[in-house]
Amino acid sequence: MTVDRENICRACGGTGMLADDEGWQYNCSVCRGAGLISGEHPNAKVMEVDENNRLLD
């Protein structure tokens, strides 16, 4: 299977994981941990963060 570079999630670089400045890792909120995005149906959602850019639950 080949991966089209244009479909790789730019937020996480295709890993499906993001890390904050303290090293905590979490699923990428843009691709939902898949590492790939679909150009037809982007599923990014705006999330609330605190003053340190940590996600609020």
C-alpha positions as CSV (number, residue, x, y, z in Angstrom):
1,M,0.0,0.0,0.0
2,T,1.4,3.4,-0.9
3,V,0.5,6.6,0.9
4,D,-0.2,9.8,-0.9
5,R,1.9,12.5,0.8
6,E,-0.8,15.0,0.2
7,N,-3.1,13.0,2.6
8,I,-0.7,12.9,5.5
9,C,-1.9,14.9,8.4
10,R,0.2,18.1,8.7
11,A,-0.6,18.6,12.3
12,C,1.0,15.3,13.5
13,G,3.2,14.5,10.5
14,G,1.4,11.2,9.9
15,T,2.1,9.7,13.4
16,G,-1.4,10.2,14.7
17,M,0.0,11.6,18.0
18,L,0.7,15.0,19.3
19,A,2.7,16.1,22.4
20,D,2.4,19.1,24.6
21,D,5.4,21.1,25.9
22,E,5.5,18.8,29.0
23,G,5.9,15.7,26.9
24,W,2.3,14.3,27.4
25,Q,1.2,12.6,24.2
26,Y,-2.4,12.4,23.0
27,N,-4.3,11.5,19.8
28,C,-4.1,14.1,17.1
29,S,-7.3,16.2,17.1
30,V,-7.1,16.9,13.4
31,C,-6.9,13.3,12.0
32,R,-8.3,11.6,15.2
33,G,-5.1,9.5,15.5
34,A,-5.2,8.1,12.0
35,G,-2.2,10.0,10.6
36,L,-4.1,10.6,7.4
37,I,-6.7,13.1,6.4
38,S,-9.3,13.1,3.6
39,G,-9.3,16.2,1.5
40,E,-13.0,15.7,0.8
41,H,-14.2,15.6,4.4
42,P,-11.9,17.4,6.8
43,N,-12.9,16.4,10.3
44,A,-11.0,19.0,12.3
45,K,-12.8,20.6,15.1
46,V,-12.0,23.6,17.2
47,M,-11.2,22.8,20.8
48,E,-10.9,24.9,23.9
49,V,-7.4,25.4,25.4
50,D,-6.2,27.2,28.5
51,E,-3.5,29.9,28.6
52,N,-0.8,27.2,28.3
53,N,-2.4,25.7,25.2
54,R,-3.6,22.6,27.1
55,L,-6.8,21.0,26.0
56,L,-9.8,21.6,28.2
57,D,-12.1,18.6,28.9
